[in-house]
């Protein structure tokens, strides 16, 4: 029990375009070495991007839902005895004319401070994990969200190049990505990521995690592009009902998984790679290490 008392709990809140998440992590120092494990993850399907990308601002209904979620998160952090927390908002609130007013309202009503971060910071945070601190190895991260896609190249824990594009699953299902944006996306990939050798490609995001699971691939094994293609092809042949009932996909996952999958396909095709790694990590995980670095 003495060692158990040394465990701290940190919370990270990721306010995304398709959902918001609260991750509570255990932080433990043993023999001067720090360890972190996941304690609890709560995901709430508030599609803020639907408002932000189509109307330019978040609706009153979703502001109310977001406030209720933050109140719930605040209570969960209290019962977990969370020591520190960090809350970031990404593409949806970045794109909303009332984004700053919303975070001010949340701070006033709930006493949770939220920061709206840039796509570039989002990209760097996602790579913030000791698992990628391997000397002389280069990683390319592809993170597809509801409102944006971040591409980042790192080596020896240094970001070589990073770019955020307003291409995401929620934008695609609402036909909000034009040809010009796709062309800029394609050109950037060809100029910065194509023909690179000895790169391990890391794919991040809820949709690629689900594609990995549906593919039947063994945990810890690389996911081949061929298996990604066949899994997406199978999904395209299924009805909404079958995807939700047979595959047990959440309703807010059913309509975005194929468009998001096609973004991964597009990038991997342009990079001409055959396989990727799919660790089950995301922005909230990277935020944990930002809190740890403050120790």
Helices and strands as residue ranges (DSSP letters): G 4-6, E 8-15, E 20-30, E 33-44, H 48-55, H 60-79, E 84-89, H 91-94, H 99-110, E 115-116, H 119-126, G 130-132, E 138-144, E 149-155, E 158-165, H 169-173, H 179-192, E 199-204, H 206-215, E 223-224, H 225-236, H 240-245, H 251-254, H 257-271, E 275-276, H 283-292
